[in-house]
Amino acid sequence: MKKLLTLAIVAVALGAIAYLTGSGRRVKTPSLVGKPILPTFDLSRVARIEVGGEKKFAVASTDSGWVIESLYGYPADVTKIRENLMKLQDLKVGQVANGKQLAAPVLVDLQDDAGKSLAALTMGDTHLRQPSGEMAQFGGGSYPDGRYLEFNGKTVLVKDPLDAFGGDVKSWADTQISSVPSADVTAVQLISGDNMVHLTRKDGSWKMDGLNDKEEFDTSKSYGLDSALSYLNFTGVVDPAKTEAELGISTGAVYTVMLKSGQTYTAKIGNKAENGTDRYFKIRSAFSPVGTNEVENAATAKAVEEFNAKVSKWTYTIPSYSADNMSKTRSDLVKVKEEPKPEEPKKE
């Protein structure tokens, strides 16, 4: 009995030693992990978002809605504002980055309508995930999957790269200028200086006005004629103080599409933007009813009014390839008509 008791005591002692030894080897999770980065704040009270650093910008609520001050007061996308604020609200410490210093720290400050700070954070560089497996094997590059922040005097990593706060103000705007269905386009007119081209489409085929007997429309060059406004996005917003003459818009190419509904879009293409290949661009819509359906006509008229209110007062920059589709000249679209080949004599 004494022997059994001694063995039991030894077993308990060995178990305790093993537990203590194992627990000493365990990786201890820092107490900060999982903690919210920002204190709880009311999204509805946020009236201004200021982002500092080299690419500082501000997005603010005004009497006319949310605007991007750094884009001359261009309207901000309310959906994107809410999404980005919710990201900040949900941020939690992913890991503590001991020894890591924030590169080019940027202050993000959320303010109420009186300018009082509701919540703020200091943001550093993004964390880049290195490719692995097949991606690394085939030369895949790294990609951002997190962001370093300052929290309680330490550098921590969160799981969201917070791209919208990284300096590109377009992240806060709806960059789409137009989405005109190409299938609805019935006619296109292109004007460049004294050069004018007018094309109509019937049964899916384009017909070009003014061709002589030795000319024909080069269908291989028709790409983009009807779809130039289908998915058009801007690359920048131009200072409203710049005149159309300064930007070359008043003397540039003019592109007009006519739709089945009687709606038209007229775009003007100007010079190349400074320090780049993008082109200056303006657009306006109009409506002349072609049918007698009052409900449809009223809906189209309202759509035109809303489009012009949102878009027509602004001058944009657009990619050069988009501008090229709207700047074609007659020589770009016409080719010499191929003479019919003489029939070969029949063999007897």
Number of C-alpha atoms within 10 A of each C-alpha: 6 7 7 9 10 10 12 12 11 12 12 11 12 12 12 12 12 12 12 11 11 10 11 10 9 8 7 8 9 9 10 17 15 13 12 16 22 16 9 11 12 10 14 8 12 22 19 23 21 16 24 18 14 10 13 17 19 18 24 20 18 12 6 7 11 21 23 22 15 15 20 14 16 20 20 24 18 16 11 15 18 13 11 17 14 12 13 17 18 11 17 20 20 19 18 21 14 9 8 12 16 19 12 11 18 22 18 20 19 23 19 19 13 8 11 13 14 18 19 18 18 18 26 21 19 23 18 14 12 13 15 13 8 9 12 12 9 10 10 13 12 14 13 16 16 19 21 28 28 20 19 9 7 15 21 26 24 22 17 18 19 18 15 14 22 19 16 12 21 19 17 22 19 16 16 14 20 17 13 18 14 17 12 15 21 20 21 23 18 23 20 18 11 5 12 16 18 15 17 17 14 9 6 9 8 18 16 19 12 12 13 9 8 10 13 17 21 16 13 7 14 15 10 16 22 23 21 22 22 16 14 18 18 21 15 19 20 17 12 14 7 10 12 19 12 10 21 18 21 14 15 20 25 24 24 20 26 21 18 14 17 17 21 20 19 17 22 24 27 26 20 19 19 10 6 9 14 22 26 28 29 21 22 19 21 17 19 12 16 11 11 8 9 10 9 13 19 12 11 19 19 13 16 19 16 13 17 16 12 13 18 17 12 18 24 24 23 24 20 16 14 19 24 14 18 27 20 23 16 17 11 12 16 16 16 12 13 9 7 6 6 6 6 6 6 5 4 3
